[in-house]
């Protein structure tokens, strides 16, 4: 990322990951290609049981999905997260 960018990236995992590349560098490259220079991005990796639970709790869906995203600026979910 360029020195002028104001990017925060946080990665956490609640499951075993077998990642063979620098995930932070990968995310930074994508943000750079998309010309995104500011923001806070949090990635949490979970197992299927956990993602089903999150889907049920916040989105009223009883099944696993590959990705769930929340706009933390949204008033709807901010107090629950």
BELWOVEN-V410058 format. One record per residue. N is the residue number from 0. RES is the residue in one letter. PSI is psi in whole degrees, -180 to 180 (999 if undefined). D_FIRST is the distance of its C-alpha to the first C-alpha in Angstrom with 2 decimals. Layout:
n | res | psi | d_first
N | RES | PSI | D_FIRST
N | RES | PSI | D_FIRST
This chain:
n | res | psi | d_first
0 | X | 153 | 0.00
1 | X | 158 | 3.76
2 | X | -22 | 6.53
3 | X | -10 | 8.14
4 | X | 150 | 6.49
5 | X | 74 | 9.09
6 | X | 136 | 8.37
7 | X | 127 | 10.96
8 | X | 127 | 11.62
9 | X | 130 | 15.14
10 | X | 129 | 16.96
11 | X | 161 | 20.71
12 | X | 138 | 23.59
13 | X | 22 | 27.25
14 | X | 161 | 28.22
15 | X | 129 | 28.01
16 | X | 139 | 25.02
17 | X | 76 | 25.13
18 | X | 130 | 21.53
19 | X | 21 | 21.12
20 | X | 167 | 17.36
21 | X | 100 | 14.26
22 | X | -39 | 13.88
23 | X | -45 | 10.80
24 | X | -38 | 8.93
25 | X | -48 | 10.83
26 | X | -43 | 9.98
27 | X | -40 | 6.17
28 | X | -44 | 7.26
29 | X | -45 | 9.85
30 | X | -40 | 8.18
31 | X | -45 | 6.24
32 | X | -32 | 9.79
33 | X | 2 | 11.43
34 | X | 38 | 9.73
35 | X | 117 | 9.50
36 | X | -1 | 7.98
37 | X | 152 | 10.34
38 | X | 167 | 12.47
39 | X | 126 | 13.74
40 | X | 126 | 14.04
41 | X | 128 | 16.76
42 | X | 126 | 18.03
43 | X | 127 | 21.55
44 | X | 128 | 23.46
45 | X | 166 | 27.22
46 | X | 173 | 30.41
47 | X | -41 | 32.54
48 | X | -43 | 34.93
49 | X | -41 | 32.28
50 | X | -32 | 30.66
51 | X | -44 | 34.21
52 | X | -44 | 34.90
53 | X | -43 | 31.80
54 | X | -44 | 32.76
55 | X | -46 | 36.30
56 | X | -45 | 35.47
57 | X | -25 | 32.97
58 | X | 2 | 33.55
59 | X | 41 | 37.22
60 | X | 135 | 36.62
61 | X | 38 | 38.32
62 | X | 162 | 36.30
63 | X | 145 | 33.14
64 | X | 161 | 30.10
65 | X | -38 | 26.99
66 | X | 141 | 24.63
67 | X | 134 | 25.27
68 | X | 145 | 22.98
69 | X | 136 | 23.82
70 | X | 107 | 22.69
71 | X | -10 | 22.84
72 | X | -11 | 23.57
73 | X | 134 | 26.69
74 | X | -23 | 29.85
75 | X | -42 | 31.43
76 | X | -10 | 29.69
77 | X | -44 | 28.06
78 | X | -20 | 31.19
79 | X | -22 | 31.71
80 | X | 999 | 28.42
